[in-house]
Amino acid sequence: MAADILDLDATDQLLCLTAKEISALDLLKLSLGRHEKTHKRLNAVIAADLERALETAQVVDDRRARGELLGPLAGLPMTIKDGLDVEHMPASAGVEAWRHRWCEDADAVAHARRAGAVIWGKTNVPVMLSDWQSFNPIYGTTNNPWDPKRTSGGSSGGAAAALAAKVTALEIGSDIGGSLRVPASFCGVFSHKPTYALVSQRGHAPPAPGAYAEPDLNVVGPMARSARDLRLLLSVIAGAGQAKAPPADLTRLKIGLWLDDPLLPVDAEARAVIEALAAEMNAAGARIEPIDSPVDLEELMDAYLVLLGGEIGAGLPKGQYRAMQRTRGLARLARAMGADPMSWAGLVLAYTPTHAEWLEANETRERMSAQLDKVFSQYDVIFAPATPRTAFPHNHRAFTRRRLKLEDGRELAYGMMLNWISLATACRLPATTVPAGLSASGLPVGMQIIGAYGTDTRTLAVAQAIDENFRGYVSPPGF
């Protein structure tokens, strides 16, 4: 079987395995060869357990030869974000102290392994999973397959780069501040941020290894090169949804297109791509209409940042330096954890809201969730940008010295990367990110499909309809 099997999505690779057109061992070797060929350019996969992976692949082949009943991912090579524990490959989250320890598989990883996946590598992340770029002092910087001078996103940046470059066909990532959606948008792949608590976070770092409590807001979810693959992997790691359900009939849905809010700027190039997709879908019979912000965005951001545990950068709506002003001394804790005290992780570590502040923010979240119930009684899903712009050049300066430059010359605070993703995260909603097309400068633009609480199957069905009829994964030049 030629290496072009790696061009296929996970579903079709699994069909080839089932039909015995290729063995699990040979497919793994092709994936490893792809990694070796692209590693110097991308630095996406940063750790591997090859001995166990080769043994696992051979076991799958032997069981298939005997006609045994196998799991839905049997023989498929997979990598895992380095924020999730994998036996013999503990999650480092870019922190040296976490790298050499004993661990069991994270719950989501264990589900994939039981389904027959051949887990062989870990993909790169930022320190404490706390940036929209993936670099750390242990493993270095991950580059974007569309342009190595640009970031692949974060914190699931290694995962998105490996998917786009066809090093892997499935990934498990996580998201508290856009960490599934931003990398998918920047690299032109698919991701799904599940409804909060749909997928277990046990074995995710941070929090510190061994913690039992699952963080508020954070979720674990699938990444892939097709919407149907998202459904497949979600059905494995959550036991929810229909992996083989049909795509949505877009002519039977009413969709809100959310592109305008003073606090949510979006680059003209990215906006044009999403508008073009919406126009094409409307022409094919979909019902898509512009909507205003579903909630008060300034109030939402204030609550979201308190729920996160601190405010993360200049230029956000209120109290932009409160974290630094209140607890400068605790920046030492950030440094001890390997985090820049001016970074997202540094500020969150350096600021803990009072109980009264958290209760107020939680009340705001619950009130807005009730408002959203009314919005979703009018619209089946909401389309929105995933990021303010396409992938930007690497920028490793302190957070407060970074700026986002838009095509029209505007400069935004780096922390405004949070704004478009805040609604789904703060209100614990599902959000599926799909490639909406390429910008005029030839870079991927992603679009969120946001649904009501618990409607993961709906956002995934809409994503599959877009994937199969309008836009889908496009291979980066040279890959």
PyMOL commands that set and color helices and strands:
alter all, ss='L'
color gray80, all
select helices_A, chain A and resi 3-7+10-18+24-42+50-65+96-98+107-114+127-129+157-164+181-187+227-237+250-252+268-283+297-308+322-326+328-336+344-350+355-378+399-401+414-418+422-426+456-469
alter helices_A, ss='H'
color red, helices_A
select strands_A, chain A and resi 45-48+77-81+118-123+135-136+140-141+143-144+147-151+170-175+190-193+219-224+254-257+287-290+381-385+403-405+411-413+431-438+444-450
alter strands_A, ss='S'
color yellow, strands_A
deselect
rebuild
show_as cartoon
